[in-house]
Amino acid sequence: MVDHSSPPRPPLSTASLIARLAGIGAVVAVVAGAFAYVNGTLDPQRLRPKTLVNALETNNGLHPGFRRNHAKGVCVAGYFESSAEARAYSSAQVFSAAKTPVIGRFALPSGNPYAPDSSVPIRSFALQFSQANGQQWRTGMNSMPVFPVGTPEAFYQMLKAGAPDPATGKPNPASMPAFFAAHPETAPFLAWVKTAKPSASYATETYNGINAFYLVSADGKRQAVRWGVVPQSQDAAGDTAPSGSDFLEKDLVQRLASGPLRWQLNMTLANPGDPLDDASKTWAGEHKVLNAGTLVLQSSQPQADGDCRDINFDPLILPSGIQASNDPLLAARSAAYASSYVRRAGEVSPLHSAPQESKP
């Protein structure tokens, strides 16, 4: 977990940091047209996945073959060791089996695969758990505790606010403040942004699922949860993220060469009245937290030929015993990921021969 006791590097202003973070969760940025996409009914007045993917490319640049967001990443592999503590709440095999194989991916929330690691303070972590019964659980998590907005439509408006002005090549400095002024639900996210301190390593970061899901027991009882993973490793006192281009992957490789890395998988149980369909809202007060088990990472691979490269980390790929909530961003993300995957899979990509060092 990040050590907040030491002073961080001089923070960015809220406006400049928000401008840099306009693409956060941008794979989700295809969200505004997702319901039409899922339902197969594309009204001319409704946003389409193609329109939104094009908007992402306008904001981030076109990088054929790469993910439209989280383009820069590294593959990891290991296993999940269940504590059996969640077994009473969920019939999913992952919570009762001794070990479940895992493939994962660490990444930066940017559509530019050559972005410096220091360009954003957020880290992302996606996982695929492969159960012995053939079912899979896929999830994507971020180091931020909440999402900026709670609906696909609002996120698309945020994306447009961060679009570059054709005349200058940069976002209009007044657009993002105007967006936030019109969307008070962004307050929890903005409060986090003002104090966000990037970790010095992928291995020392806490990652949050943000969206709510249901654990479903063998007898059909449902318990709403939000999940996340907490690292056993911590930044040393005074450690801050370096200003280099590729320090995160290099650090990860070095750490894994010395031994496995571990995170505790926590399931935070919802209290009555907690919002289950709005990822922009925090769950206030005390909550029961289950220690579901330990995630153990043993190895890493460059994404150019790693096992994670072609995985679509669709958040609605869930095993029996876990169900999605009514959070509209979940269905949106599922459709967005599919649209983005189809597009990048059909492109001639430099990813297969991607340089190990970032470009300027």
C-alpha positions in Angstrom: 0.0 0.0 0.0 1.2 3.5 -0.7 2.9 5.2 2.2 1.2 8.5 2.7 3.4 9.6 5.6 6.1 11.1 3.4 5.6 14.2 1.4 4.8 13.5 -2.3 6.4 15.2 -5.2 4.9 18.7 -6.0 1.3 17.9 -6.9 -0.3 18.9 -10.2 -3.1 21.5 -10.1 -6.5 19.9 -10.2 -7.2 21.3 -13.6 -4.0 20.0 -15.2 -4.3 16.6 -13.5 -7.9 16.3 -14.6 -6.9 17.1 -18.2 -4.3 14.3 -18.0 -6.8 11.9 -16.6 -9.5 12.6 -19.1 -9.0 9.1 -20.5 -9.3 7.3 -17.2 -11.1 4.0 -17.8 -11.2 4.9 -21.4 -12.0 1.4 -22.5 -15.2 2.2 -20.7 -15.5 5.3 -22.9 -17.4 3.4 -25.4 -20.0 3.2 -22.7 -22.4 5.8 -23.9 -23.5 3.6 -26.8 -23.3 0.3 -25.0 -26.9 -0.3 -24.3 -27.9 0.2 -27.9 -25.0 -2.1 -28.8 -26.1 -4.8 -26.4 -29.8 -4.6 -27.4 -29.0 -4.5 -31.1 -31.1 -1.4 -31.6 -29.0 1.5 -32.9 -31.2 4.6 -33.0 -29.8 7.4 -35.2 -30.0 9.8 -32.2 -28.1 7.5 -29.9 -24.3 7.2 -29.5 -22.7 4.3 -31.3 -19.6 2.4 -30.3 -17.9 3.4 -33.5 -18.4 7.1 -32.7 -17.0 6.7 -29.2 -14.0 4.6 -30.3 -13.3 7.3 -32.8 -13.5 9.9 -30.0 -11.0 7.9 -28.0 -8.6 7.9 -31.0 -9.0 11.6 -31.3 -8.1 12.2 -27.7 -5.3 9.6 -27.4 -4.0 9.2 -31.0 -4.3 6.2 -33.2 -2.1 3.2 -32.2 -3.2 0.2 -34.3 -3.4 -3.1 -32.6 -3.3 -1.7 -29.1 -6.1 -1.4 -26.6 -7.9 1.9 -26.9 -7.1 2.5 -23.2 -4.6 0.9 -20.9 -2.5 0.5 -24.0 0.8 0.2 -22.1 1.0 -2.8 -19.9 2.7 -6.0 -18.8 1.4 -9.6 -18.5 1.6 -11.5 -15.2 0.7 -15.1 -14.1 0.2 -16.9 -10.9 -2.6 -18.3 -8.8 -5.2 -17.5 -6.3 -5.3 -19.4 -3.0 -8.7 -19.3 -1.3 -9.1 -18.7 2.4 -12.5 -20.3 2.3 -13.9 -17.2 4.1 -16.1 -16.3 1.1 -17.4 -19.8 0.6 -20.4 -19.2 2.8 -21.4 -16.3 0.6 -20.6 -17.6 -2.9 -20.8 -21.0 -4.6 -18.1 -19.9 -7.1 -15.4 -22.6 -7.3 -12.6 -20.0 -7.0 -13.6 -19.5 -3.3 -13.5 -23.2 -2.4 -10.6 -24.6 -4.5 -7.2 -24.7 -3.0 -5.6 -22.9 -6.0 -7.0 -21.3 -9.1 -4.7 -20.3 -12.0 -4.6 -16.6 -12.8 -3.5 -14.5 -15.8 -3.3 -10.8 -15.2 -2.2 -7.5 -16.7 -0.9 -4.3 -15.1 -1.3 -1.2 -17.1 -1.5 2.6 -17.3 -4.8 4.3 -18.0 -3.7 5.9 -21.2 -4.4 5.2 -24.9 -0.8 5.9 -25.7 1.4 2.7 -25.5 4.5 4.9 -25.3 3.3 7.2 -22.5 5.9 7.7 -19.7 5.0 5.8 -16.6 5.0 9.1 -14.7 2.3 10.6 -16.9 -0.6 9.6 -14.7 -0.9 8.7 -11.0 -3.3 5.8 -11.6 -2.4 2.1 -12.0 -4.7 -0.5 -13.3 -4.8 -4.3 -12.7 -6.9 -6.8 -14.7 -7.3 -10.5 -13.8 -8.6 -13.7 -15.3 -9.3 -16.6 -12.8 -9.7 -19.9 -14.6 -11.6 -22.4 -12.5 -11.2 -26.2 -12.9 -14.8 -26.5 -14.0 -14.1 -24.4 -17.1 -15.8 -21.2 -15.9 -13.8 -18.0 -15.7 -14.0 -14.8 -13.7 -12.6 -11.7 -15.2 -12.2 -8.3 -13.5 -10.6 -5.0 -14.0 -9.5 -2.8 -11.1 -7.9 0.6 -10.7 -6.0 2.4 -7.9 -8.7 5.1 -7.7 -11.4 4.4 -5.1 -14.4 5.7 -7.2 -15.2 6.4 -10.8 -15.6 10.0 -11.8 -19.3 9.7 -12.9 -22.0 7.1 -12.6 -23.5 6.8 -16.0 -22.3 6.1 -19.6 -23.8 9.3 -20.9 -22.0 11.4 -18.3 -18.7 9.7 -19.1 -19.1 10.5 -22.8 -19.6 14.1 -21.9 -16.4 14.0 -19.9 -14.6 12.5 -22.8 -15.8 15.3 -25.1 -14.7 17.9 -22.5 -11.2 16.5 -22.7 -11.0 16.4 -26.5 -8.2 18.4 -28.1 -9.1 21.7 -29.9 -8.3 21.3 -33.6 -6.8 24.8 -33.6 -4.3 24.2 -30.7 -4.1 20.4 -30.4 -4.8 20.7 -26.7 -8.1 20.5 -24.7 -9.9 23.8 -24.1 -8.8 24.7 -20.6 -12.3 25.9 -19.7 -14.1 22.7 -20.9 -13.1 20.3 -18.1 -13.9 22.8 -15.2 -17.2 23.4 -16.8 -18.0 19.7 -17.0 -17.2 19.2 -13.3 -19.2 22.2 -12.4 -22.2 20.7 -14.2 -21.6 17.2 -12.6 -21.5 17.5 -8.7 -21.3 13.7 -8.5 -17.7 14.0 -9.5 -16.8 15.5 -6.0 -15.5 12.2 -4.4 -13.2 11.6 -7.4 -11.9 15.1 -7.4 -11.2 14.9 -3.7 -9.1 11.9 -4.4 -7.3 13.5 -7.4 -6.1 16.4 -5.2 -4.2 14.1 -2.9 -3.4 11.2 -5.2 0.2 10.1 -4.9 1.4 7.5 -7.5 3.0 4.4 -6.1 6.6 3.7 -6.9 5.7 0.2 -8.1 2.8 -1.9 -9.5 3.6 -4.3 -6.6 2.9 -1.7 -3.8 -0.5 -0.5 -5.0 -4.0 -1.2 -3.8 -6.5 -1.9 -6.7 -10.3 -1.4 -6.4 -13.0 -3.0 -8.4 -15.2 0.1 -7.9 -18.4 -1.5 -9.3 -20.8 -3.6 -7.1 -21.5 -7.3 -7.7 -23.4 -10.0 -5.9 -22.0 -13.0 -4.3 -24.5 -15.8 -4.6 -24.5 -18.7 -2.1 -25.4 -22.3 -2.9 -28.9 -21.7 -1.5 -29.4 -18.6 -3.6 -28.8 -15.9 -1.1 -27.3 -12.8 -2.6 -24.9 -10.4 -0.9 -23.7 -7.2 -2.6 -20.0 -6.5 -2.5 -17.2 -4.4 -3.9 -13.9 -6.1 -4.1 -10.3 -5.1 -4.3 -6.7 -6.4 -3.7 -4.3 -5.0 -1.0 -0.6 -5.7 -1.4 1.7 -7.3 1.1 4.6 -5.2 -0.2 4.8 -1.5 0.6 6.7 1.5 -0.6 9.7 2.3 1.6 9.4 5.5 3.6 10.1 8.4 1.3 9.7 6.4 -1.9 8.0 8.3 -4.7 7.4 7.3 -8.3 10.4 8.0 -10.5 10.1 10.3 -13.4 11.4 7.8 -16.0 9.5 6.3 -18.9 9.4 2.5 -18.1 10.3 2.1 -14.5 7.1 0.2 -13.6 7.7 -2.9 -15.8 11.4 -3.0 -14.9 10.6 -2.8 -11.2 8.0 -5.6 -11.5 10.5 -7.9 -13.4 13.1 -7.3 -10.7 10.8 -7.9 -7.8 9.5 -11.2 -9.4 13.0 -12.4 -9.9 13.4 -12.3 -6.1 10.2 -14.2 -5.4 6.4 -14.1 -5.8 4.3 -11.0 -5.1 1.1 -11.3 -3.0 -2.1 -9.4 -2.5 -5.0 -10.1 -0.3 -8.4 -10.2 -2.1 -11.0 -8.4 0.0 -14.7 -8.5 -0.4 -16.4 -5.5 1.2 -20.0 -6.4 2.1 -22.6 -3.7 1.3 -24.7 -2.3 4.2 -28.4 -1.5 3.7 -28.7 1.7 1.7 -25.3 1.5 0.0 -25.5 2.5 -3.6 -25.1 -0.5 -5.8 -25.7 1.1 -9.2 -23.4 4.1 -9.0 -19.6 3.7 -9.1 -19.1 7.4 -8.4 -20.4 7.1 -4.8 -18.4 5.8 -1.9 -19.7 3.4 0.7 -19.5 5.4 3.9 -19.1 4.0 7.4 -18.0 0.7 8.8 -18.3 -2.4 6.7 -17.6 -6.1 7.1 -14.7 -7.1 5.0 -14.0 -10.7 4.0 -10.5 -11.9 3.4 -11.3 -14.1 0.4 -7.8 -15.3 -0.1 -4.3 -14.5 -1.5 -3.4 -13.6 -5.0 0.1 -14.8 -5.8 2.0 -13.6 -8.9 5.0 -15.7 -9.9 6.1 -14.4 -13.3 5.7 -11.6 -15.9 5.8 -11.4 -19.7 6.1 -8.5 -22.1 2.6 -7.8 -23.5 3.9 -8.2 -27.1 3.8 -12.0 -26.7 2.4 -12.5 -23.2 -0.6 -14.6 -22.4 -2.7 -11.5 -21.4 -2.3 -9.7 -24.8 -5.4 -11.2 -26.4 -7.6 -11.4 -23.4 -10.7 -9.3 -23.4 -11.1 -8.5 -19.6 -14.9 -8.3 -19.9 -16.3 -7.6 -16.4 -19.4 -9.6 -17.1 -17.5 -12.9 -17.7 -18.5 -14.3 -14.3 -18.6 -17.8 -12.8 -21.7 -19.3 -11.1 -21.8 -17.8 -7.7 -21.0 -14.2 -8.8 -23.6 -11.9 -10.5 -23.5 -8.4 -11.8 -25.4 -5.5 -10.2 -27.5 -3.1 -12.1 -24.6 -0.6 -12.4 -25.1 0.7 -15.9 -21.3 1.0 -16.4 -21.0 -2.8 -16.3 -23.1 -3.6 -19.4 -21.5 -0.6 -21.0 -18.0 -1.8 -20.3 -18.8 -5.3 -21.6 -20.0 -3.9 -24.9 -17.2 -1.4 -25.1 -14.5 -4.0 -24.5 -16.0 -6.2 -27.3 -16.1 -3.3 -29.7 -12.5 -2.3 -28.9 -11.3 -5.8 -29.1 -12.8 -6.4 -32.6 -11.2 -3.2 -33.9 -7.7 -3.9 -32.6 -7.8 -7.6 -33.5 -8.3 -6.6 -37.1 -5.4 -4.2 -37.3 -1.8 -4.7 -38.4 -0.1 -4.0 -35.1 3.4 -2.9 -34.1 2.6 -4.6 -30.7 4.1 -7.9 -31.9 7.5 -6.1 -32.3 6.9 -3.3 -29.8 10.0 -1.7 -28.3 10.8 -2.4 -24.7 11.7 1.3 -24.1 9.1 4.0 -24.4 9.4 6.5 -27.2 9.7 10.2 -26.4 
